[in-house]
Each structure stands twice: as C-alpha cells, then as structure tokens.
C-alpha cells in the first residue's frame, strides 16, 4: 500500500513489479486487509503472489477477550496465510508491578486460546521482538518468557529489532532458534538515509535501510539460518522508508545473490 502511495502507481502495477523482483509472497496488516478482503485476495492471486503471514495488534493485557483473535485467524485462513504474527498489547511505563504481572498473564492466556484455535485452522501463531519500550516482548529474554507460558507459540525473528534494546542479533538468535518459524530480514542504518528513524532505548536513531546495506549482521544471520536448516519465508521489511519500492528491489536483489 505504502509503495503505491509513494510511487503513484496503482497497487496492481506495484504487485507486478514486486513479483518481477523475485518476491512471491507478502505479509498483510489485518486492518488493511479488512478494508477489502475479497478484493485484496483477487489482486494477489492475479499477481501470482501468496500471503506468507498476517499481523495484527491487540490489547489482551487490558481486555483478554479472545474473539477478536479468533476473527483474525479466520481472516488469515481465508487469505491463505499459514502463519500469523500477534502483537498482544503494550504496557505503559507507569504500570505497577501488579498491573504488569496481571497484564502478562492475560496476554499469555489469550495467546494459548488463540494458538489452540489456529491449530485447528492449520495456522501457526508467532510473536516477534517488537521495537517499542512499551512492548513486554522487545527482547529475547522477554520472548522466552512467553514461549514458556504458551507451548504452541512460535517466533518471527526480526533481525533489525534487537538493536532497539541494545541486544546482539546473533546472540538473540541462539536463544530463540528452536522456535523460529518465520524471519523478518530488516536492516538498520545509523546514518540519516531518509525516512523516519526509530529511536533506540539508548537514544540512537535507527534509520530504515535496504537489506544488506546497513549495520545489522544480515549475512551472518543468513548463515546461521542455513546451518539450522531453515527453509521457510525470508520476509523483507522497510517500514518508514522514503522509497519502499526501491528498497524492496535492492533488498530482494541482495538476498537473491546470497541465496544463489
């Protein structure tokens, strides 16, 4: 959607270009998909592009009702996604220890119920290292807590988000690798390359970057994935980039050169 807005090209033309770059699947935001689910499905099918995963935001910490999560799984099933990414909620820094503990229990309970429902739909549920200080799952150890509470939960490993908390992405992979079923190849630039930066917890601006052009050790992560026998989707992400289509082309070319 954003690439279409930035380039002025119709979405169908953008999808055609994306497919020509060698990209054969996309990830969908639930809110965007719900604005025209059937039309979205037809556009993707016409372009020869499948749905690798979908993602959605919830507030299970404060509202643990799981029906919205079930509806999300139903939408993902309709669009043919085999995996989903759930952002289960945020906690304000002002929350007390008791409030925080209760919110985490609510999130885990909701995730357990959704994982059971998704399993019946042949969909796997994941969480990722989300780059927001309010996310109680922005580090590898916080994700490990959720994995311990939710046995059917898996990990979408985002290469570019661990730096937000000052973590080493390779060390984080070592902790989470047994539950990684999806990968976001996201790079970051420490130089102002255009686009809106994400300010890390240490105050460092992290700018969007084409994969392979920034400071994240993408090539090393790729080797670790190969060593683990990972053979699933390698998604590329360029949130807040000023030229999403151009970044996609560069990132896809870099990945193809390493995979070939």
C-alpha positions as CSV (number, residue, x, y, z in Angstrom):
1,X,0.0,0.0,0.0
2,X,2.7,2.5,1.0
3,X,4.8,1.8,-2.1
4,X,1.7,2.5,-4.2
5,X,1.1,5.8,-2.4
6,X,4.8,6.8,-2.7
7,X,5.2,5.9,-6.4
8,X,1.8,7.0,-7.6
9,X,1.4,3.6,-9.3
10,X,-1.8,1.5,-9.0
11,X,-1.5,-1.3,-6.5
12,X,-1.8,-3.8,-9.3
13,X,1.3,-2.3,-11.0
14,X,3.3,-2.3,-7.7
15,X,2.4,-6.0,-7.2
16,X,3.6,-6.8,-10.7
17,X,6.9,-5.1,-10.1
18,X,7.3,-6.8,-6.7
19,X,6.7,-10.2,-8.3
20,X,9.3,-9.3,-11.0
21,X,11.8,-8.6,-8.2
22,X,11.5,-12.3,-7.2
23,X,9.1,-11.7,-4.3
24,X,6.4,-14.3,-4.4
25,X,4.6,-13.7,-1.1
26,X,3.6,-10.8,1.1
27,X,2.7,-10.0,4.7
28,X,-0.6,-8.3,5.3
29,X,-1.8,-6.0,8.1
30,X,-5.2,-7.1,9.3
31,X,-6.6,-3.6,9.4
32,X,-5.6,-3.0,5.7
33,X,-6.9,-6.4,4.7
34,X,-10.3,-5.8,6.3
35,X,-10.8,-2.7,4.1
36,X,-11.4,-5.0,1.2
37,X,-10.6,-8.6,1.9
38,X,-12.1,-10.2,-1.2
39,X,-10.6,-7.6,-3.5
40,X,-7.2,-8.0,-1.9
41,X,-7.3,-11.7,-2.4
42,X,-8.2,-11.3,-6.1
43,X,-5.4,-8.8,-6.6
44,X,-2.8,-11.0,-5.0
45,X,-3.9,-14.1,-7.0
46,X,-3.8,-12.1,-10.2
47,X,-0.2,-11.1,-9.5
48,X,0.8,-14.6,-8.6
49,X,1.6,-13.6,-5.0
50,X,0.6,-15.6,-1.9
51,X,0.2,-14.5,1.7
52,X,3.1,-15.7,3.8
53,X,1.8,-14.2,7.1
54,X,-0.5,-11.6,8.6
55,X,0.0,-9.4,11.6
56,X,-2.4,-7.7,14.0
57,X,-2.4,-5.6,17.1
58,X,-4.4,-6.4,20.2
59,X,-4.8,-5.2,23.8
60,X,-5.1,-8.5,25.6
61,X,-3.4,-7.2,28.6
62,X,-6.3,-4.9,29.4
63,X,-9.0,-6.8,27.5
64,X,-8.4,-10.6,27.4
65,X,-11.5,-11.4,25.4
66,X,-10.2,-13.7,22.6
67,X,-13.0,-13.3,20.0
68,X,-11.1,-10.7,18.0
69,X,-8.1,-13.1,17.9
70,X,-10.3,-15.9,16.5
71,X,-11.7,-13.5,13.9
72,X,-8.1,-12.6,12.9
73,X,-7.3,-16.3,12.4
74,X,-10.5,-16.7,10.3
75,X,-9.4,-13.9,8.1
76,X,-5.9,-15.3,7.7
77,X,-7.3,-18.7,6.8
78,X,-9.5,-17.1,4.1
79,X,-6.5,-15.3,2.6
80,X,-4.4,-18.5,2.7
81,X,-1.8,-17.4,5.3
82,X,-0.1,-20.3,7.0
83,X,1.3,-18.1,9.8
84,X,0.2,-15.0,11.8
85,X,2.1,-12.5,14.0
86,X,0.3,-11.3,17.1
87,X,1.3,-8.1,18.9
88,X,-0.7,-8.9,22.1
89,X,-0.6,-5.5,23.8
90,X,1.5,-2.8,25.3
91,X,2.3,-1.7,28.9
92,X,2.8,1.8,29.9
93,X,6.0,2.5,31.9
94,X,3.8,3.9,34.7
95,X,2.1,0.5,35.2
96,X,2.7,-1.0,38.7
97,X,4.3,-4.4,39.2
98,X,1.0,-5.9,40.0
99,X,-0.7,-4.4,36.9
100,X,2.2,-5.6,34.7
101,X,2.1,-9.1,36.1
102,X,-1.7,-9.3,35.6
103,X,-1.4,-7.9,32.0
104,X,1.2,-10.5,31.1
105,X,-1.0,-13.3,32.5
106,X,-3.9,-12.0,30.4
107,X,-1.7,-11.9,27.3
108,X,-0.4,-15.4,27.8
109,X,-3.9,-16.8,28.4
110,X,-5.3,-15.2,25.3
111,X,-2.3,-16.5,23.2
112,X,-2.9,-20.0,24.5
113,X,-6.5,-19.9,23.4
114,X,-5.7,-18.4,20.0
115,X,-2.9,-20.9,19.4
116,X,-5.4,-23.8,20.0
117,X,-7.9,-22.2,17.7
118,X,-5.3,-21.5,15.0
119,X,-4.0,-25.1,15.2
120,X,-7.5,-26.3,14.1
121,X,-7.2,-24.0,11.1
122,X,-3.7,-25.2,10.3
123,X,-2.2,-21.8,11.1
124,X,0.8,-21.2,13.3
125,X,1.0,-18.3,15.7
126,X,4.1,-16.2,16.3
127,X,5.4,-13.2,18.2
128,X,8.4,-11.1,17.4
129,X,10.9,-8.8,19.1
130,X,8.8,-5.7,18.8
131,X,10.7,-2.4,18.9
132,X,8.7,-0.4,21.4
133,X,9.7,0.2,25.0
134,X,6.0,-0.4,25.9
135,X,6.2,-3.9,24.5
136,X,7.0,-6.5,27.1
137,X,8.4,-8.7,24.4
138,X,11.0,-6.4,22.8
139,X,14.0,-8.6,24.0
140,X,14.9,-12.2,23.5
141,X,14.5,-13.0,27.2
142,X,11.0,-11.4,27.3
143,X,10.1,-13.6,24.3
144,X,11.5,-16.6,26.1
145,X,9.0,-15.9,28.9
146,X,6.1,-16.0,26.5
147,X,7.4,-19.2,24.9
148,X,7.5,-20.8,28.3
149,X,3.9,-19.8,29.0
150,X,2.5,-20.6,25.6
151,X,3.8,-24.0,24.4
152,X,2.3,-23.7,20.9
153,X,3.7,-20.2,20.3
154,X,6.5,-19.7,17.8
155,X,8.8,-16.9,16.9
156,X,9.1,-14.5,14.0
157,X,12.7,-13.5,14.2
158,X,13.2,-9.8,13.3
159,X,16.8,-9.2,12.6
160,X,16.6,-5.4,12.9
161,X,14.6,-5.0,16.1
162,X,17.0,-6.4,18.8
163,X,19.3,-3.4,18.3
164,X,16.5,-1.3,19.6
165,X,17.2,-2.7,23.1
166,X,20.9,-2.9,22.6
167,X,20.9,-6.7,22.0
168,X,23.1,-8.6,19.7
169,X,21.0,-10.2,17.0
170,X,23.2,-13.3,16.7
171,X,23.1,-13.9,20.5
172,X,19.3,-13.5,20.4
173,X,19.0,-16.0,17.6
174,X,20.9,-18.5,19.7
175,X,18.3,-18.1,22.4
176,X,15.3,-18.4,20.2
177,X,16.3,-20.5,17.2
178,X,14.4,-23.6,18.3
179,X,11.1,-21.8,17.9
180,X,11.8,-19.6,14.9
181,X,9.5,-20.4,12.0
182,X,9.4,-17.1,10.2
183,X,12.1,-14.4,9.6
184,X,11.9,-10.7,9.0
185,X,15.1,-9.5,7.3
186,X,15.2,-5.9,8.4
187,X,18.3,-3.8,8.3
188,X,19.0,-0.5,10.0
189,X,21.2,2.4,9.1
190,X,23.0,4.6,11.7
191,X,23.3,7.4,9.1
192,X,20.4,9.6,8.1
193,X,19.4,7.8,4.9
194,X,15.9,9.4,4.7
195,X,12.8,8.1,6.4
196,X,11.6,8.3,9.9
197,X,14.1,6.8,12.4
198,X,13.2,4.6,15.4
199,X,15.0,6.0,18.5
200,X,16.5,3.1,20.4
201,X,16.4,2.8,24.2
202,X,19.9,4.2,24.3
203,X,18.9,7.2,22.2
204,X,20.5,6.1,18.9
205,X,18.4,6.9,15.8
206,X,17.9,3.8,13.7
207,X,17.0,4.6,10.1
208,X,15.4,2.3,7.5
209,X,17.8,0.6,5.2
210,X,17.7,-1.8,2.2
211,X,18.7,-5.3,3.4
212,X,22.5,-5.7,3.3
213,X,23.3,-2.0,3.3
214,X,23.0,-1.2,7.0
215,X,24.6,-2.1,10.3
216,X,22.7,-5.4,11.1
217,X,24.7,-8.5,10.5
218,X,22.3,-9.9,8.0
219,X,24.8,-12.1,6.2
220,X,25.8,-13.8,9.4
221,X,22.2,-14.4,10.4
222,X,21.6,-15.9,7.0
223,X,24.4,-18.3,7.6
224,X,23.0,-19.3,11.0
225,X,19.6,-19.9,9.4
226,X,21.2,-22.1,6.7
227,X,23.1,-24.1,9.4
228,X,19.8,-24.7,11.3
229,X,18.2,-25.9,8.1
230,X,15.7,-23.1,7.9
231,X,13.8,-23.3,4.6
232,X,10.8,-21.1,5.1
233,X,10.0,-17.5,4.2
234,X,12.6,-14.7,4.3
235,X,10.5,-11.5,4.5
236,X,12.0,-8.1,3.9
237,X,10.8,-5.1,5.8
238,X,11.2,-1.3,5.2
239,X,8.8,0.5,7.5
240,X,9.2,4.3,7.3
241,X,11.5,4.2,4.2
242,X,11.1,7.0,1.8
243,X,11.2,4.7,-1.3
244,X,9.6,1.4,-0.3
245,X,9.6,0.1,-3.9
246,X,13.2,0.9,-4.5
247,X,14.2,-0.6,-1.1
248,X,12.3,-3.8,-2.0
249,X,14.1,-4.1,-5.3
250,X,17.5,-3.6,-3.6
251,X,16.8,-6.0,-0.7
252,X,15.4,-8.7,-3.0
253,X,18.5,-8.5,-5.2
254,X,20.8,-8.7,-2.3
255,X,19.0,-11.8,-0.9
256,X,18.9,-13.5,-4.2
257,X,22.6,-13.0,-4.7
258,X,23.3,-14.7,-1.3
259,X,20.8,-17.5,-1.8
260,X,22.0,-18.3,-5.3
